[in-house]
Amino acid sequence: MRKILAGLTMLCVAACGGSSGNVSIGEEIDPDAVVARLAEGQAVLDRVIALPNTAFNAMPTTGSATFEGFAQINIDSDLSSNLDDIEVVGDSELTAQFAGDGRVTGRIDNMIGAVGTPEAGGTIDTVDGEILIGADFSRIGTGALRPNQWEADYGGTITFAGDSYTLDDSIVGDFRGTRPGAEPDRVIRGTDAVDIGLASIGSGGAAVYGIRIFGESGG
């Protein structure tokens, strides 16, 4: 998932180029706006992963920080075919509270999704629902985690093209970047977290999915 949602970009470019005969586009979708949003997401991801992990001795033990960015979810319900792979991008917001064992909470919402290819037929549409981060469990730098790592559960049900997918697992992330001498809410510049797990789908089957959350702090 180094490249943010290449399939969604491909479908949008096909639609914007006037050759969208095989691409079904939801009424609320502006392909040009989607392309711009994906470009912004890729820029955020590139900046975040270019940062070294936050120095152990600079990790805050008080205060909090908020990270705004994006999330990408890839769902594959049939490993024998790539045409059914669903790519989802959404906005993400995470808040890290550093006191004690730490806590990371947040959400993924405002999502859009895509499936298929321009040649074989594709769909771009809104995705209903939200994914909550850290609703039941989260921690920072404790147990087997490094001081600059965090872990949180995530869960929620999203609906795309008439099918519902329930995501329920945990994700591990790294805090990135160090602003020397800054206040606790400004020391860390970004975060990036990845998980691969199983999602149950409405038909009772199972799908492999990958989820990534990345964002930057203010300042």
Secondary structure, DSSP 4 states (H G I P E B T S, - for coil): --STTHHHHHHHHHHHTT--TTEEE-TT--HHHHHHHHHHHHHHHHHHHTSPBPPGGG--SSSEEEEEEEEEEEEES-TT-STT-EEEEEEEEEEEE-STT-EEEEEEEEEEEEEEETTTEEEEEEEEE-EEEEEEEEEES-TTS-TTEEEEEEEEEEEETTEEEEEEEEEEEEEE---TT--TTTS--EEEEEEEEEEEETTS-EEEEEEEEEEEE--
